[in-house]
Amino acid sequence: MPATPTALTTQALLLDMDGTLVNSDAVVERCWHRWADEQGLDPAEVLAVAHGRQGHAAMARLLPERPMDLNLADNRRMLAEEHADTDGIVPVPGAPAFLASLAGLPHALVTSADDRLARLRMATAGLPLPETLITAESVGASKPDPEAFLKGAAALGFAPVDCLAFEDSEAGITAALAAGMPVVGIGPRAAAHHPTAHALTLEQVTVTPSPDGTLTITVHTA
C-alpha cells in the first residue's frame, strides 16, 4: 500500500539552497576533494562534514588544531573557485514548480553560501530568488548553529515555531531543529538525520495556502 502522506501546517517557509533547491554536488565535491587531498584527509569524511556548513567552519571541525587564519584564507580561495565553477549545477527535481507555488507566500532562502554564490547558483539552476535572503554574511555562526534560521524567521516577521525549514544536510537539520522549528528533509542525505518529514525530491512536496494565511505542506513519501 502507498505510504500515508505527512501534512504539516505552518505560516512561513525557510529554504536551504545547496542540496535542497539546487543540486551543486558536482562543484562542491570537486572543490572539497582538492582541499582534502591537500590536507591528506579522506574526501568522503571531509564531505560528510562540509555539506551544509560554511567552509571555514567545516575546516575547523576537521582540523581543530589548525589556526583559524589558515581556514579563513582557504575559505576565501575555495569561494573563488566555487564562484568560477558552475559546471553540473541543476535544480533539484521539482524545485522550479515548488518555488513557483510559493509566489506571494512568506518564504526565505537560508543558506551557508555567501550572497554572490547564492545568487549565482540560483540563476544557473534557473530558479527564482526569494526576496528575503539569509547568507553567510548575515550571521556570526555557521550551521549547525540555529542563528541563520532564527534570523530568517525574524526577517519574515514570524516566530520560529511558526516556520517550517527545508534542509538536506546534518548541519542544516540540526540547526533548524535547534531553532525550534520542524524540518522537511530533502534528498538521500537527509534521511539519516531525523527530520520531521522526509522526501526524496521536491516533486513529493505540495504547498496549499488557506485563506487565513496558514500553509499546509504535504509530503508524499514514496
TATA-V350086 format. One record per backbone hydrogen bond with DSSP energy under -0.5 kcal/mol. CO is the residue of the C=O (numbers start at 1). NH is the residue of the N-H. Records with the same first field share a line. If there is no record, write none. Layout:
# TATA-V350086
CO: NH + NH
This chain:
# TATA-V350086
6: 219
8: 217
10: 215
12: 164
13: 15 + 108
14: 16 + 166
15: 110
17: 20 + 21 + 22
21: 92
22: 19 + 24
23: 90
24: 28
25: 29
26: 30
27: 31
28: 32
29: 33
30: 34
31: 35
32: 36
33: 37
34: 38
35: 39
36: 40 + 41
37: 40
41: 43
42: 46
43: 47
44: 48
45: 49
46: 49 + 50
47: 51
50: 53
51: 171
54: 58
55: 59
56: 60
57: 61
58: 62
59: 63
63: 66
67: 70 + 71
68: 72
69: 73
70: 74
71: 75
72: 76
73: 77
74: 78
75: 79
76: 80
77: 81
78: 82
79: 83
80: 84
81: 85
82: 85
84: 86
86: 89
90: 23
92: 95
93: 202 + 203
94: 98
95: 99
96: 100
97: 101
99: 102
100: 103
102: 105
105: 107
106: 13
107: 132
108: 15 + 110
109: 111 + 134
113: 136
114: 118
115: 119
116: 120
117: 121
118: 122
119: 123
120: 124
121: 125
122: 127
123: 126
128: 130
131: 133
132: 109
133: 135
134: 111
135: 138
136: 139
142: 145
145: 148
146: 150
147: 151
148: 152
149: 153
150: 154
151: 155
152: 156
153: 157 + 158
154: 157
159: 162
160: 163
162: 11 + 12
163: 182
164: 14
165: 184
166: 16
167: 186
169: 173
170: 174
171: 175
172: 176
173: 177
174: 178
175: 179
176: 181
177: 180
182: 165
183: 185 + 196 + 197
184: 167
185: 199
187: 190 + 191
189: 192
190: 193
191: 194
197: 185
199: 187
201: 204
202: 205
204: 220
206: 218
207: 209
208: 216
210: 213
214: 210
215: 10 + 217
216: 208 + 218
217: 8 + 219
218: 206 + 220
219: 6 + 221
